[in-house]
């Protein structure tokens, strides 16, 4: 089942069920407006199609959808991501120059960083700490990515810290 523009729960290999509004479905990736708990919408989630085990829509999902529609949460896709090509998708993410969150094999393996280089089978990412300090740059294979979190409150908070630090450095340098 597709469940396009509806609330559904997506089971991803190695993770607990992810609830969200299904915004778009491509050959390689699905785009969801993430619902991490109850009626809270928090950013977007790109899910690697090859790691999706199943998608369901239960009574609870229908009730959450009813509440979100009453709250006038948008159910339409306004993003222009290429969900049919992984290298193209990662190039788009790199061009945004924003922080993104990657989940690998299971919920316990997460990275947050900025994509610095896109290759045919992998990408390079400048990691960031929980205190918004830049860490090492790592190479990650596309095949190991389960989900990509975009514009979540946590990621946006770190982005604010990075941007304010960059602004402070610019003012110190007279730019």
Helices and strands as residue ranges (DSSP letters): E 7-12, E 18-25, E 29-34, E 44-48, G 49-51, E 52-56, H 59-70, H 86-96, E 100-103, E 110-118, E 122-128, E 134-141, G 142-144, E 147-150, H 153-172
